[in-house]
């Protein structure tokens, strides 16, 4: 049986890290959250972001859902929610949702504390207390079937679809076989490949939801009268040999593996444990997409990159996999798995086994290159005006 | 990897594909010799420099015809493409996300 040591949480889920998260509810509290976390050591991480203090109702709900989801991620042993005090998305509402999952949580209002200096002092005290509580978490043996594994690609080139994505897909297949959950996303990168995915959906309802998500993303281009080619594939993708969105998509979907698609969930919605392969409807912007899956409960992320993306995440370790031999060589200190050997004849299955072994090792505590280098990017996907309009009356 | 490596130069990912992906920088004039080419062809001459990861046509493709990779359509040819020529944004365009072609658009 494939096992690792993790932190058992009150709700039964297992964390692969035991972090204290400092969560600002808006851009107005982000610098203070950063300062509070800065002196806390590697176990304390902040999630600064750009959301304003006022957002339209559905956008505000999404911000709250993301932050509450991050706080409830099993890698979090304690959370401090920081507000300026004028936000529509208040700290107490988010803290209540986090506490509902039995995660220790505190709130801090910069205005109530009497300004930023006092807030930083109080925040550090709260973090110290949360670290003590988190330290009581039991480290115990857990099974691979308890892992929720999010997969992502960014900075794609032609090697992504040939080497790195199929190898990560093979690791997804192995985890699903072991009884766990694998989640892939980035709906704009299903355009041109959705017919392949649709055939793999377990039933008509999942199939319809998947195709709806793709239609919605593509119709944004129609609505605006623009041509997706201006942005997809990106100039970097094109330099790397990718010509059309169809080509990029057909390579991108390989990272989800080959098992049936069991469910389609909304951005940052909870991912099931032991759920097989699940699709999340996320944007193509990789940092926001990773955050959506971590808010959904993914404990570990694998991120394929041909051109050499270096991004990580504050809460979940990010395993970097490249299929490009030059990137593997030149950016070795940012890459965890070299999948470029596929181009020399190593089988996708053999590289997939290496990715899977890395997943279990990272779950067991081995730090990824992104963790070692302190890479901890965070961004929330904000609902845009046209998306808000397409949702209709928010009530 | 899935697919067939053509003379250490490029990979043909699926039967019926009309393009192969270079797995090394290819110089103009290089010949790719293999039985695995379509149309009973055994030699393909690289017509122009093709960078690692970029695509070359393994068969003639007429303007407007679909271009296939991974056994799927990745776009359409905007001009006739001869075997051995580079296939990229200058001669292959997407059929999807084309709001510019949507009815009623300027």
Interface residues (C-beta under 8 A of the other chain):
Chain A: X157 X158 X159 X161 X162 X163 X166 X191 X192 X193 X196 X218 X221 X222 X223 X224 X225 X226 X227 X228 X229 X232 X238 X240 X241 X243 X244 X245 X246 X247 X250 X251 X306 X324 X326 X342 X343 X345 X347 X348
Chain B: X1 X2 X3 X5 X11 X13 X21 X22 X23 X51 X52 X53 X54 X55 X69 X70 X72 X73 X74 X75 X87 X88 X89 X92 X93 X94 X95 X96 X97 X98 X99 X100 X101 X102 X105 X106
